[in-house]
Amino acid sequence: MLKVGLIGVGGISGAHIPAWLNLEGVELVALCDIRPEQMEKYPDIKHYTDFDDMLANEKLDILDICLPTYLHADYSIKAMEKGINVLCEKPISLKREDVKRVYDVAEKNNVKFMVAHVIRFWREYEFVKSVYESGKYGKLLSGNMKRLSAFPAWSWDNWMFDEKRSGFVPYDLHIHDLDYLVYAFGAPKDVKSFRSKKPDQDYINVTYDFGDFFVNAESSWYASPYPFTAGFRFQFEDAILSNEGQGLKIYERGGNVVSLEEAATGDTGEINLPKSGAYAEEIIYFTECVKNNKAASKVKPEELETVIDILNNL
C-alpha cells in the first residue's frame, strides 16, 4: 500500500483528493495547508499546517503538490531529497533553469517526478493526437484552441494578482494548450502573439506555425464575470474534430458525423474510448510508474523547457 500526502488544499486539490481516495493500492494519509479550515472537510485524513512536521511524522511514498506556482520547484526538491516521489501541479516553475534543477534531484535520489499536465491525459485531446499520428483523416491543416475565464480573484494571498508569482494568463491557462501542442506536435517553428494586459485582466492570442499547419490559441482573464470556457477545433483534410461544448464531434468528409460519447459506449465501434476522468488518469499513470519503477516519461523535461521558453517570450 503506497502512502500519499498532499500539500496545498486549494482549488485544484478538489480534483486530486477524490482521485486518490478512489484509487486502489494507495492510502491518502496526510494533508498539509497553512489554513486549517481548508482541511476540515476531510476529517478522516491527518492534518498538518507545517510541511516539515508532515515530512517528519509521515513515511510517504508519494507527495502530491497543489501549492501556488512559485512554490512548486522548492517543495518538490525538499520532498525528493527525503526519498519521496513527487507529482506536482503545473507549471513546474516560471524559470527554465528549475526544470534541470528539479530533475537532477529526482535522478540523484532515485525517485519519480512528474508535472501534472492534465490535458495530456484528457481523452478528447488524446484522440486528436492519435488521429494526427495515424493519418486517419489525412494531414492536419489548422487548429483553434481556447481557454477563457474571468480574473481569478479567489486566490490565496492574492498570489494570482502578482505576475512574479503566478505568471498571469500564460502560466495559468494558456500553458495547458501550449503544453498539449508541444506534446502532440513538437516544438513550433514560429510563434506570433498578441496580448492585452492590465493589472486586473490579461488576454493573449497566439498563432503557432508548425510548418505544414498552424494553430491559433486564445486565453484570458477577463475583468468581467465571463464563464470558464475551453475547447478546440482541428481541421484535417478529411474531417473536422471539434470539442466546443458538446463533447468531441467528428465531422467527416461526405457528411457523416460521429460523436465521441456514442463511440465510447460502443454504438459505432469506431473510436471505442473508455469514459474516464483526466485527473484520475494522470494520478493512476504516476502511481503505476512508482509501483513498477518506470520513468514518468509521458511528460519530458525537454518539453517543459520548450514551453517555458515560449511562454517567457509572449
C-alpha positions as CSV (number, residue, x, y, z in Angstrom):
1,M,0.0,0.0,0.0
2,L,1.5,3.3,-1.1
3,K,1.3,6.1,1.4
4,V,0.4,9.5,-0.1
5,G,0.5,13.0,1.2
6,L,-0.9,16.2,-0.4
7,I,0.1,19.8,0.2
8,G,-2.0,22.8,-0.8
9,V,-5.7,22.1,-0.1
10,G,-6.9,24.8,-2.5
11,G,-9.0,24.7,-5.7
12,I,-7.2,22.1,-7.7
13,S,-6.9,19.7,-4.8
14,G,-10.6,19.2,-5.1
15,A,-9.9,17.3,-8.3
16,H,-6.9,15.4,-6.9
17,I,-8.2,14.3,-3.5
18,P,-11.2,12.3,-4.7
19,A,-9.0,10.6,-7.3
20,W,-6.6,9.5,-4.6
21,L,-9.4,8.3,-2.3
22,N,-10.9,6.2,-5.1
23,L,-7.6,4.6,-6.2
24,E,-6.9,1.1,-5.0
25,G,-3.5,0.2,-3.6
26,V,-2.8,3.7,-2.2
27,E,-3.8,5.5,1.0
28,L,-4.0,9.3,1.3
29,V,-2.7,9.6,4.8
30,A,-2.0,13.3,5.3
31,L,-3.0,16.7,4.1
32,C,-1.0,19.9,4.7
33,D,-2.1,23.5,4.4
34,I,-1.4,26.6,6.4
35,R,-5.2,27.2,6.6
36,P,-6.7,24.6,9.0
37,E,-10.2,25.3,7.7
38,Q,-9.3,24.1,4.3
39,M,-8.8,20.5,5.6
40,E,-12.0,20.3,7.8
41,K,-14.0,18.6,5.0
42,Y,-11.6,15.7,5.2
43,P,-11.8,14.6,8.9
44,D,-10.5,11.1,8.3
45,I,-7.2,12.2,7.0
46,K,-4.4,13.5,9.2
47,H,-4.0,17.3,9.0
48,Y,-0.8,19.3,9.2
49,T,-0.2,23.1,9.0
50,D,3.6,22.7,8.7
51,F,5.3,20.9,5.9
52,D,8.3,19.9,7.9
53,D,6.1,18.4,10.5
54,M,4.4,16.3,7.9
55,L,7.7,15.1,6.5
56,A,9.0,14.3,10.0
57,N,5.9,12.3,11.1
58,E,4.8,10.6,8.0
59,K,6.5,7.9,5.9
60,L,5.3,9.0,2.4
61,D,5.9,7.2,-0.9
62,I,4.3,10.0,-2.9
63,L,3.7,13.7,-2.4
64,D,1.1,15.5,-4.4
65,I,1.9,19.2,-4.6
66,C,-1.0,21.5,-5.3
67,L,0.6,24.7,-4.0
68,P,0.8,28.1,-5.8
69,T,3.1,28.1,-8.8
70,Y,6.1,29.9,-7.2
71,L,6.5,27.2,-4.6
72,H,6.5,24.1,-6.9
73,A,10.2,23.7,-7.5
74,D,11.4,24.2,-4.0
75,Y,8.8,22.0,-2.3
76,S,9.4,19.3,-4.9
77,I,13.1,19.3,-4.2
78,K,12.6,19.2,-0.5
79,A,10.4,16.1,-0.7
80,M,12.6,14.3,-3.2
81,E,15.6,14.8,-1.0
82,K,13.7,12.8,1.6
83,G,13.3,10.0,-1.0
84,I,9.7,10.8,-1.8
85,N,8.2,10.5,-5.3
86,V,6.6,13.8,-6.4
87,L,3.6,14.6,-8.6
88,C,3.5,18.4,-8.9
89,E,0.7,20.6,-10.3
90,K,1.6,22.6,-13.4
91,P,3.7,24.6,-14.1
92,I,6.9,23.3,-12.8
93,S,8.2,26.8,-12.5
94,L,8.3,30.2,-14.2
95,K,12.1,29.7,-14.6
96,R,13.7,27.4,-17.2
97,E,16.6,26.6,-15.0
98,D,14.3,25.0,-12.4
99,V,13.5,22.1,-14.8
100,K,17.0,20.8,-14.7
101,R,17.3,21.6,-11.0
102,V,14.3,19.5,-10.2
103,Y,15.0,16.6,-12.5
104,D,18.6,16.4,-11.3
105,V,17.4,16.0,-7.7
106,A,15.0,13.3,-8.8
107,E,17.7,11.4,-10.5
108,K,20.2,11.8,-7.7
109,N,17.6,10.5,-5.2
110,N,16.3,7.7,-7.5
111,V,12.7,8.9,-7.2
112,K,10.0,9.6,-9.8
113,F,8.9,13.2,-10.6
114,M,6.1,14.4,-12.9
115,V,4.4,17.6,-13.6
116,A,0.6,17.1,-13.7
117,H,-0.1,18.5,-17.2
118,V,-3.7,17.1,-17.2
119,I,-4.5,17.8,-20.8
120,R,-2.1,15.1,-21.9
121,F,-4.5,12.7,-20.1
122,W,-7.7,14.2,-21.4
123,R,-9.3,11.7,-23.8
124,E,-10.6,14.2,-26.3
125,Y,-7.2,15.7,-26.7
126,E,-5.5,12.3,-26.7
127,F,-7.8,11.3,-29.6
128,V,-6.7,14.3,-31.7
129,K,-3.1,13.3,-31.2
130,S,-3.8,9.7,-32.2
131,V,-5.6,10.9,-35.4
132,Y,-2.7,13.1,-36.2
133,E,-0.2,10.3,-35.8
134,S,-2.2,7.7,-37.6
135,G,-3.1,9.9,-40.6
136,K,-6.7,8.5,-40.4
137,Y,-8.2,11.8,-41.7
138,G,-5.3,12.9,-43.8
139,K,-2.9,15.8,-43.0
140,L,-3.6,18.3,-40.2
141,L,-4.3,21.7,-41.8
142,S,-5.2,24.1,-39.0
143,G,-6.3,24.3,-35.4
144,N,-8.1,26.6,-33.0
145,M,-7.9,26.4,-29.2
146,K,-9.4,28.5,-26.4
147,R,-9.3,28.6,-22.7
148,L,-11.1,31.7,-21.4
149,S,-12.1,32.8,-17.9
150,A,-12.7,35.7,-15.5
151,F,-9.9,37.0,-13.4
152,P,-9.2,34.5,-10.5
153,A,-9.9,36.9,-7.6
154,W,-10.3,33.9,-5.3
155,S,-6.6,33.1,-4.9
156,W,-5.0,32.7,-1.5
157,D,-2.9,35.8,-0.5
158,N,-3.9,37.3,-3.9
159,W,-0.9,35.5,-5.4
160,M,-2.5,35.3,-8.8
161,F,-2.5,39.1,-8.9
162,D,1.3,39.0,-8.6
163,E,2.8,38.3,-12.0
164,K,6.1,37.4,-10.5
165,R,4.4,34.6,-8.5
166,S,1.7,33.4,-11.0
167,G,3.0,34.3,-14.5
168,F,-0.6,35.6,-15.2
169,V,-2.6,34.1,-18.1
170,P,0.4,32.4,-20.0
171,Y,1.2,30.2,-17.0
172,D,-2.3,29.8,-15.5
173,L,-4.4,29.0,-18.6
174,H,-2.5,29.2,-21.9
175,I,0.1,26.7,-20.7
176,H,-2.5,23.9,-20.9
177,D,-3.0,24.4,-24.6
178,L,0.7,25.1,-25.4
179,D,1.9,22.1,-23.4
180,Y,-0.5,19.9,-25.4
181,L,0.7,21.3,-28.7
182,V,4.3,20.6,-27.8
183,Y,3.3,17.1,-26.6
184,A,1.2,16.3,-29.7
185,F,3.1,18.0,-32.5
186,G,6.6,19.0,-31.2
187,A,8.1,22.5,-30.9
188,P,6.6,25.1,-33.3
189,K,8.8,26.6,-36.0
190,D,7.5,30.2,-35.4
191,V,5.3,32.0,-32.8
192,K,3.3,35.2,-33.3
193,S,1.5,36.6,-30.3
194,F,-0.8,39.5,-29.4
195,R,-1.5,40.5,-25.8
196,S,-3.8,42.9,-24.0
197,K,-2.6,43.1,-20.3
198,K,-3.7,45.3,-17.5
199,P,-3.5,44.9,-13.7
200,D,-6.9,43.3,-13.5
201,Q,-7.2,41.5,-16.8
202,D,-5.0,39.7,-19.3
203,Y,-5.7,38.3,-22.8
204,I,-3.4,36.6,-25.3
205,N,-3.9,35.3,-28.8
206,V,-1.1,33.2,-30.2
207,T,-0.5,31.6,-33.6
208,Y,1.9,28.7,-33.6
209,D,3.4,27.8,-37.0
210,F,4.3,24.1,-37.3
211,G,5.3,24.3,-41.0
212,D,2.6,22.2,-42.6
213,F,-0.1,23.6,-40.4
214,F,-0.8,26.3,-37.8
215,V,-2.8,26.5,-34.6
216,N,-4.3,29.7,-33.1
217,A,-4.9,29.7,-29.4
218,E,-6.5,32.3,-27.2
219,S,-6.6,32.6,-23.4
220,S,-8.0,35.2,-21.0
221,W,-8.5,36.5,-17.5
222,Y,-11.4,38.9,-18.2
223,A,-12.3,41.7,-15.7
224,S,-15.9,40.9,-16.3
225,P,-17.6,37.7,-15.0
226,Y,-17.1,35.7,-18.2
227,P,-17.8,32.0,-17.6
228,F,-14.9,29.5,-17.9
229,T,-14.8,28.1,-21.5
230,A,-12.4,25.7,-23.0
231,G,-12.3,23.8,-26.3
232,F,-10.7,23.2,-29.7
233,R,-11.4,22.7,-33.4
234,F,-8.8,20.9,-35.6
235,Q,-9.1,20.8,-39.4
236,F,-7.8,17.7,-41.1
237,E,-8.0,17.0,-44.8
238,D,-11.0,14.7,-44.4
239,A,-12.6,15.7,-41.1
240,I,-13.1,18.4,-38.5
241,L,-12.5,17.3,-34.9
242,S,-14.5,19.7,-32.7
243,N,-14.7,19.9,-28.9
244,E,-16.7,23.1,-28.3
245,G,-19.2,22.5,-25.5
246,Q,-21.0,19.3,-26.8
247,G,-18.2,16.7,-26.4
248,L,-16.0,15.7,-29.2
249,K,-17.7,15.6,-32.6
250,I,-16.1,14.3,-35.8
251,Y,-17.5,15.9,-38.9
252,E,-16.2,13.7,-41.7
253,R,-15.9,14.5,-45.4
254,G,-19.0,13.2,-47.1
255,G,-21.4,14.3,-44.3
256,N,-21.1,11.6,-41.6
257,V,-21.0,13.0,-38.0
258,V,-19.5,10.8,-35.2
259,S,-19.9,11.6,-31.5
260,L,-17.1,10.5,-29.1
261,E,-19.8,9.9,-26.5
262,E,-21.6,7.5,-28.7
263,A,-18.4,5.8,-29.8
264,A,-17.3,5.5,-26.2
265,T,-20.3,3.4,-25.3
266,G,-19.8,1.1,-28.3
267,D,-22.6,2.4,-30.6
268,T,-20.3,2.7,-33.6
269,G,-17.2,0.7,-32.7
270,E,-15.0,3.2,-34.5
271,I,-13.4,5.0,-31.5
272,N,-14.3,2.9,-28.5
273,L,-12.6,5.0,-25.9
274,P,-13.4,4.4,-22.3
275,K,-15.0,7.1,-20.2
276,S,-12.6,8.4,-17.6
277,G,-11.5,11.4,-15.7
278,A,-8.3,13.0,-16.7
279,Y,-7.2,14.0,-13.2
280,A,-7.7,10.4,-12.1
281,E,-5.9,9.1,-15.2
282,E,-2.8,11.2,-14.5
283,I,-2.7,10.1,-10.9
284,I,-3.1,6.4,-12.0
285,Y,-0.3,6.8,-14.5
286,F,2.1,8.3,-12.0
287,T,1.2,5.7,-9.3
288,E,1.9,2.9,-11.8
289,C,5.2,4.4,-12.6
290,V,6.1,4.4,-8.9
291,K,4.9,0.9,-8.4
292,N,6.7,-0.5,-11.4
293,N,9.8,1.6,-11.1
294,K,9.3,3.2,-14.5
295,A,10.2,6.7,-15.6
296,A,7.2,9.0,-15.8
297,S,8.2,9.7,-19.4
298,K,4.8,10.9,-20.7
299,V,6.0,14.4,-19.5
300,K,9.5,15.0,-20.6
301,P,11.8,17.7,-19.2
302,E,12.9,19.0,-22.6
303,E,9.2,19.6,-23.5
304,L,8.8,21.6,-20.2
305,E,11.8,23.7,-21.2
306,T,10.3,24.4,-24.6
307,V,7.1,25.5,-23.1
308,I,8.8,27.8,-20.6
309,D,10.9,29.3,-23.4
310,I,7.9,30.2,-25.4
311,L,5.8,31.5,-22.5
312,N,8.5,33.8,-21.3
313,N,8.6,35.4,-24.8
314,L,4.9,36.1,-25.2
